[in-house]
């Protein structure tokens, strides 16, 4: 029963994540207006002489969004997508595959963590992390942007959880103990979360800065740095390092295959590295100490 409830709640939150993925990169409110059809909105903009959405101010865009709103019965997670056969009721445009996929993935993560940890603060922590990661994965894949609301906001949420759920690792506490400083309990967990976020993200920021100085082009976006800080705040330094390694390997392999298959220019194609980091962090969170322990050996 608990797992089923988690599954249903994950579907609902996944639906809200779709709103965040679309609106936050465009500096739009996620509170109002209610959900709308992007294709209906595009048709309205063309009707009134706006060639592209980017040419409209957020305030004016909100007005057009209200005229493209979706009825509640067409906005039920997964169910409406199936009943509508993946098409908008009004304009008959195809509904993007991202919408049901985000809902399904979020629901699956919630169900997994509640099944694994039960109804506990640990399960809540990992459900929150997975929701943030799913949002960032698809936001970067779709817009090449990682919203601060998820990265910076997630970093502070991770720090808050460190007082309630111990952060794994204990590496920094052990280092401090060498200097006679004892960081046990909640304080030790907070330090692990804080430095687990700042140290790995600071390291990849320095690597990106050095690459930019040597090659005269951006090698790493600041959004990726902030995203890794968030991951470290939740998973500690070991989880963050594992995320970097898995994300880099997956990004390199899949990126090369995709570039070769599509004939794109490898020197100029913007790889959505945040998507690979997010997927790697999800793997790290789901596998828990198993993969990090194996990697440590």
NORZIPE-V957521 format. One record per run of one state. SS is the DSSP state (a for helix, b for strand, c for the rest). FROM is the first residue (numbers start at 1). TO is the last residue. If there is no record, write none. Layout:
ss = (SS,SS)
from = (FROM,FROM)
to = (TO,TO)
//
This chain:
ss = (c,a,c,b,c,a,c,a,c,a,c,b,c,a,c,a,c,b,c,b,c,a,c,a,c,a,c,a,c,a,c,a,c,a,c,a,c)
from = (1,2,27,36,37,38,48,53,56,58,67,69,70,72,75,79,84,87,88,94,95,97,118,121,144,148,163,171,178,185,216,222,263,273,288,289,297)
to = (1,26,35,36,37,47,52,55,57,66,68,69,71,74,78,83,86,87,93,94,96,117,120,143,147,162,170,177,184,215,221,262,272,287,288,296,297)
//
